[in-house]
Amino acid sequence: MLKYLVVYASETGNTKKIADEIFYALPSDSKEEINVRSWNGRHDAETYFIGYWANRGTCSLEVIDLIMSLHGKNVAFFGTCGMGNDTEYYRQMENIGLVWLANDNTYLGGYFCQGSMPPMIKERYEEKRGRIDDDTIDRMIAIFDEGQKHPDRQDLLKANVFADTAIRKIPNNDSYTRLRDII
Ligand SMILES: Cc1cc2nc3c(=O)[nH]c(=O)nc-3n(C[C@H](O)[C@H](O)[C@H](O)COP(=O)(O)O)c2cc1C
């Protein structure tokens, strides 16, 4: 069985960037990174980092299937969404996954950040002008424009720190116990 498995859903690449960084941060050769579409029961691991993107307030069914299948594992979530710099929204993103996670797993935490959105979303905002007040439209467009820069280097750095923090929460994590003994 693998030590770590990073599984992600990503349509336009934002969540994959976070997945790549988390994978890079994991201190073991016993690790794999796969798109959730390639996931099957044969990819088993002690610890799962599961990534998803906000899709109309939820995540894909493939991700939900994966989360529901886990028992007795260490599990962390990560992902991206259109919304930026909003702790409460990121908490809701985490809850999208948490509602499907069985109690017999050890939850290691979640990390979410903003991701760029396709141009058609901005066009849809503009189409709503006249029907929704200008301030709201302008705010949504400002969030959209900011999103074009994400995930940025800072987001990736935070993802790296998150991976490190998460694995320190694993009960009896051998890598760290051994490292502590050597130092
Ligand atoms: C069809 C669609 C629905 C979306 N729904 C939401 C949403 O409900 N909330 C949100 O914050 N962002 C939403 N977004 C923005 C995406 O979550 C964001 O662009 C994300 O970074 C995409 O990740 P990916 O590049 O890994 O596919 C949506 C984007 C699309 C295209």
The ligand as a Gaussian input file, in Angstrom:
#p B3LYP/6-31G(d) Opt

LIG

0 1
 C      -19.417000      25.498000     -14.539000
 C      -18.627000      26.181000     -13.448000
 C      -19.190000      26.289000     -12.186000
 C      -18.492000      26.934000     -11.168000
 N      -19.054000      27.042000      -9.933000
 C      -18.395000      27.723000      -8.958000
 C      -18.974000      27.887000      -7.667000
 O      -20.071000      27.427000      -7.370000
 N      -18.260000      28.595000      -6.748000
 C      -17.025000      29.131000      -7.016000
 O      -16.433000      29.768000      -6.136000
 N      -16.429000      28.948000      -8.219000
 C      -17.075000      28.267000      -9.186000
 N      -16.475000      28.076000     -10.399000
 C      -15.074000      28.463000     -10.580000
 C      -14.137000      27.235000     -10.471000
 O      -14.355000      26.556000      -9.256000
 C      -12.669000      27.684000     -10.547000
 O      -12.439000      28.263000     -11.812000
 C      -11.707000      26.527000     -10.290000
 O      -10.430000      27.057000     -10.015000
 C      -11.607000      25.560000     -11.452000
 O      -10.670000      24.554000     -11.099000
 P       -9.896000      23.671000     -12.188000
 O       -9.055000      24.609000     -13.041000
 O       -9.060000      22.743000     -11.378000
 O      -10.916000      22.959000     -12.999000
 C      -17.175000      27.458000     -11.423000
 C      -16.633000      27.334000     -12.700000
 C      -17.335000      26.711000     -13.709000
 C      -16.718000      26.603000     -15.085000

